[in-house]
Amino acid sequence: MSGSKFKGLKDKLFGSLDEQKKDILILWVAKSFGKRFSSLRCLESQIGTKEIFGFLHKEIFGFWADTITDMQDVMKRSEEIKIILYEKAYILAEFEESQKPKVKTKTQSRPQEKVYPEMPYNLQLTNKDAGIVSVTVHAWRQFCDRFCRKHKTLNQNRVAELLKESFSRARQVRLKRGKDIQRLIANKGVLVDYFFDHRIDCRFVVRLEESIILTVEHPF
């Protein structure tokens, strides 16, 4: 595949995102590769198409892959990408904060990178209203962070068991008026449904058309 076609895929992906989500994606990939940069525009030119698509493939499907077929698979999940980037908005906020003049303080130790149990292959959950759905790697990790890590429950089988139990209990809900419009705009028109498990205060964001859980969250 020629370099121009690679660039075409990158341009198509960036064209599907607004400027904020594009900046979040660039920063997210850059931080993962440990790239040094002085500005976002400088950084954009440093990141190749294979790096971007390989990174997104790993986030969505759980493993790195960057062939043309893999890139096309990523493009088919563009709506899911927007949801994920919406949740990663803090990355851009941290970058903008880092650009402000700093008052000298004591050096703080760098936080350790989080470790997650591997998601079981072809993990599927069942709910009487949603039916059988699959789970993104992103949703699996969010469930680990928000509902398992504080209880030090990161055994793969136990996390899967808790996730299945929670989703089976969840009932379909609607967001409050106004909040639903905000989320719809933030998601660039991507329609999702919400299922809430009152027992552990867990809300599942589900794309019923594709039978997939995009993420899990605390209500806000």
N, C-alpha and C positions, 0 to 999 in steps of 0.2 A: 504494500500500500504506500503511495507516494506521500511526501511530507505535506503537500498541499491538501490532500484528503484528510490527513490527520488533523491539520489546522482547521479544516472545515467542520470536523466533528466538535472540536473545542469551541469554535465560534457558534455552532448550533446550540451547544449546551449553555454557553454564556448568554446567548440570545434569549433563552427561555427563562432566564433569571433576571430579577431587577438588580439595580446596582448594589443594594445592601447585601442581598443574598450572594451575589458574585464575590463581593469583598470578603464575606464570611467564609466562603468556600476556599478562596485563595489563601487566607490566613490559616485556616484549619489544616490544609494540605502542607503549607509551609512549616507550621509548627511541628507537624508529624515527621517531617524530613529534617528538622533542625536547621532550616535555611536562615541565613542572616540577611537583613534587608534594611533599607533606610526609608522606603516608601512603598505603598501598595502598588503603584504603577510600575515601579522597578521590579517588584516581586513577581508581578503577573508575567513578565517576560522571561523569568527564570524557571517557571514551572511548565514542564512539557505535557503534551496531551496524554501520553501513557501514564505519567505520574498521577494526573487528575483522575483518569478513568480507572486505573488500577486501584487507586485509593478508594474511590466510590464503590467499586465492585466488592472490595473487601468489607466495606461498611455495610453494604446491602446484603451480600450473599455469603459473607464470612471468610472469603479467601481472595488473594490477589490474583487478578487475571487481566491482561491488556491486549488480547487479540481483537481484530475487527468485530468478530461475533460477540465477544464479551462487551465491547464498547456499545454495540447496538442493544445488548441486553440492559445495560445501564440506562441508555436513553429511553427505553420503554418504561423505566421506573422514575421518570422525571418528576411526577407528582409526589412520590415518596421522598425524593431528594429535597423538594421544597419544604416538606414537613420537617425533615431532619434539620435543615439549615435554619428554619424558624426557631427550633429549640437551641441551636448553637449561637444565637445572637450575642450571648455573653462574650464570645471570642472577639467580636468586633469591639464591644464595649471595653474589654480589657486592653485591646490594642490602642484605642483612642485615649484611654486613661494613661497608658504608658508613654504617649507622646507629650503629655503635659510636663512642665518643669517639676522636678522632684526635690523635696527637701531631704537632705541626707539623713538616713536612719540606719540602725544597726542591720547588718546583713542577715537576711533570713534564709534558712535552709530551703532548698528546692523540694517541693512536695514529691513524693514517690509516685510513679506512674501506677495507675490502678490495674489490678489483675482481675480478670473475669474467668469464671469456669466456661469451658467450651459449650456452646449450645448444641444439644443433641441433634443429630441429623434428621431432617424432615420432621421437626417438631410440629405437632398439630394440636390445637385446643378445640374444645366443644362447648357451645352455649346453645340453650334451647331456642333463642331468638336469632342468633347470628349464624348458627350451624357450625360447620367445621371450618376453621381458619388456620392459616400458617402464621409464623412469627418472624419478623425481621430480626437480624442480629442487633440492630439498634434498640428495638423494643426489649429484647432479652437483657441487654446490658442496663437499660434504664430500670427494669424491674429489679435487677441485682442491686443497683445503686440505691434505689428509693425504698425498697421493701425488704431487702435481705441483708445488705451489708451491715446496717446498724445492729442487727441481731446476730451478726457473725455466722450467717447461714449462707455459705457459698459453695456447698457441695452440689455438684451438677444435678444429681438425681433429686435432691431435696428442693432445689430451686425450681426444677421442672414440675415437681409435684405441687408446690405452692402456687406456681403460675397457673397450672391447670385448674386447681381448686378455686382460685380467685376468679378466673374468667367464667367458670361454670356457674358461679354464684351471681355474677354481674348482671345487672338489668339495664336495658337501653334507657338513656336519659337524653334530655335536651339541655343545651346551655341556656343561661338566662338571656332574656331579650337584650340585644346590644352586644353581649359577649359573643354570641353566635356569629353576628355580622363581622365583628373584629377578627375572629379566627378565620372566617371564610376569606376575607380580604388578605389577611396575612398569608394564607395558603394559596393565594392566587387562584381562587375559585375551585380548589380541589374539595369535592364533597366527601365528608367523612361522617361516621356515626360514633357515638360515645356510649360506652357501657361502664357502669359504675358498680364497684363492689364496696358496699357500705362497711363491711366487717374490717377491712384494712385500709379504707379510704383511698382506694386505687381506681383510677379512671383509665380505661382502655380507649385508644383512638384507632378506629377500625375503618378500613376501606372495604365495605361490603361487596362492591362490584368486583373486587379482586380477591375477596376472602382472605384478607391479610391484616394483621395487627401492625400498625405503623410505629406506635410508641405507647408507653404507659406513663401516667403522671398523677401527681396529687392535684385535686381540683384547685383552681385558682381563679 
